[in-house]
Amino acid sequence: MVSMQCDDEYPKEASSNPYGYGLTLHLNDDQCEALGIKAPLRAGAKVTIKAMAYVSNVTESVEDDGDDAGNDVSLCLQITDMELNPTGKQVDGAALYAGSDSE
């Protein structure tokens, strides 16, 4: 795993999110149900995400900040399929998510 925390040189959202814009996923009720989440998770609980995505946009530009020799490249990824598991727990084949930390 690689940390996505931004250096100070990259713009961030107005909030104090150290990971920058676009790295927050919001799941609606139907999506939570599809992942097997039947009870609210405790705020701060850690989960493991496995996802399938496709590259929806690519940009390449000439290096402008001098931090490396190659061109700057950025990607937009559209997540299409996802699996969510509580950290440190095994998941059976019937459900992707076994329950909340409170169970």
C-alpha positions in Angstrom: 0.0 0.0 0.0 1.1 3.5 -0.7 0.1 6.6 1.3 -1.9 9.1 -0.7 -1.1 12.0 1.7 -0.3 15.2 -0.2 2.8 17.3 0.3 2.2 20.9 1.0 2.9 21.8 -2.7 -0.3 20.2 -3.9 -3.6 22.1 -3.5 -6.0 20.6 -0.9 -9.7 21.0 -0.3 -10.9 23.8 1.9 -11.1 21.2 4.7 -8.1 19.9 6.6 -8.1 16.6 4.6 -4.4 15.8 4.2 -5.1 13.5 1.2 -6.4 16.1 -1.2 -9.4 16.3 -3.4 -11.1 13.2 -4.7 -9.9 10.6 -2.3 -13.1 10.4 -0.3 -15.7 7.8 -1.3 -19.4 8.4 -0.3 -21.5 5.2 -0.4 -25.3 5.5 -0.4 -27.7 3.1 1.4 -28.1 0.8 -1.6 -24.4 0.6 -2.1 -23.8 -0.2 1.6 -26.5 -2.9 1.4 -24.8 -4.3 -1.7 -21.5 -4.5 0.3 -23.3 -6.3 3.1 -23.1 -3.4 5.6 -26.2 -3.8 7.7 -25.2 -1.7 10.8 -23.4 1.6 11.0 -19.6 1.4 11.4 -17.9 3.2 14.3 -16.4 6.5 13.1 -12.6 5.9 12.9 -12.9 2.2 12.2 -10.4 1.0 9.5 -11.6 -1.1 6.6 -9.8 -2.7 3.6 -11.0 -1.7 0.1 -10.4 -3.8 -3.0 -11.7 -2.1 -6.1 -11.8 -2.4 -9.9 -11.7 0.8 -11.9 -11.1 2.1 -15.4 -9.0 5.0 -16.5 -11.5 7.7 -17.5 -9.1 10.5 -18.2 -5.3 10.9 -18.6 -3.3 14.1 -18.7 0.4 14.5 -19.5 2.2 17.8 -19.2 5.8 19.0 -19.4 7.5 18.9 -16.0 7.1 22.3 -14.4 8.1 22.0 -10.8 11.5 20.4 -11.3 11.0 17.5 -8.8 11.9 14.8 -11.4 13.1 14.4 -15.0 10.0 13.0 -16.7 6.7 14.6 -17.7 3.9 15.0 -15.1 1.1 12.5 -15.5 -2.3 12.4 -13.8 -5.1 9.9 -14.0 -8.9 9.9 -13.3 -10.1 6.5 -12.2 -13.8 5.5 -12.2 -14.4 2.8 -9.6 -16.8 0.2 -11.1 -16.7 -2.6 -8.6 -15.6 -2.7 -4.9 -15.1 -5.0 -2.0 -15.0 -3.7 1.6 -13.7 -5.8 4.6 -13.0 -5.0 8.2 -9.3 -4.8 8.7 -7.9 -8.0 10.2 -11.0 -10.1 9.7 -11.5 -12.9 7.2 -14.5 -12.8 5.0 -16.7 -15.8 4.0 -17.8 -16.2 0.4 -21.4 -15.3 1.2 -20.9 -11.7 2.2 -18.2 -9.1 1.5 -18.7 -7.5 4.9 -19.3 -9.5 8.0 -20.7 -6.7 10.2 -19.7 -3.7 12.2 -17.1 -3.4 15.0 -19.9 -3.3 17.5 -21.0 -6.9 16.8 
